[in-house]
Amino acid sequence: MVKVEDAKLPDVQKALQQAGIKVRSIIEVFKEEIKKEETQ
């Protein structure tokens, strides 16, 4: 599983391959929004 904030599956696969990581397949990419807390 890969958790990303702002990326699509092809972008993740391309970035991994450019880093020298051989990718056979990606089954799931989970998009997760980071909640920013305001400090007062």
Secondary structure, DSSP 4 states (H G I P E B T S, - for coil): -EEESS--HHHHHHHHHHTT---S----EEE-PPPPPPP-
